[in-house]
Amino acid sequence: MLQATESKNIRLGVNVDHVATLRQARGTAYPDPVAAARIAASAGADSITIHLREDRRHIQDHDVQRMCAQSRVPVNLEMAVTPEMIAIACAVKPRYVCLVPERRAELTTEGGLNVAAHVNAITSACKTLKSAGIEVALFIDADDEQLAATQDTGAPHIEIHTGHYADASGDAQTQELARIAAFAARAHAAGLEVHAGHGLTLENVAPIARIAPVVELNIGHSIIARALLVGFAAAVAEMRDAMLHARHSR
Ligand code: PXP
């Protein structure tokens, strides 16, 4: 029998950061990530992800407030482990927070959180967020040292960083996939709910969607890019179909 956290279904969290990137590029009021979230939810997104970065390069504070107030599907706020971000999350109360590492100069989140090196700060953040009624995930690489440290923090969920898989090709990608699948099984056996994301596209999503313990994928850049060609609702629906097709044909 399937356990509660190892389902035939797999959820799609649509990251709308890059709707805001386009808006910020011109300093206009459009396009609105909250309006995009409405379309994504109608097209089958199970949740909406936004990343409030320290430099506010895309999502702004008012987006977070409006998204949490208006989204009809749960909001997952990605954020760094800083007092500023923890205070914002506790005030706006998204359903989920995913704690991520953040360096100002990076193009995007380039690796997982080093939970092992910051276990006290992360444990304290998890406790504060939990007491505000928020479920926390830690964004980590498929690394057992990070898994052991994650278990010490009390975080109920992890999101496995799939960027190395997405960037690799050939045998290296096959090896990375096997590493992620084995790691997901260990994390699930340890009682954690397992998510994955970063760098996933229509072309590379199926093998990740087939990993049984993975119950949620968070995908942004490729869906927004594809939306330019086929429309946003179609891009969300296509990704969801690709994930579900892979899941059911394993
Ligand atoms: N998951 C996390 C934790 C992320 O930081 C990001 C990027 O913001 C994503 C998923 C989505 O990555 P991508 O935009 O490459 O699909």
Residues whose N, C-alpha, C, O or C-beta is under 5 A from the ligand:
A	BS01	PXP	N15 H51 V100 T109 F139 G197 H198 G199 L200 N218 I219 G220 H221 S222
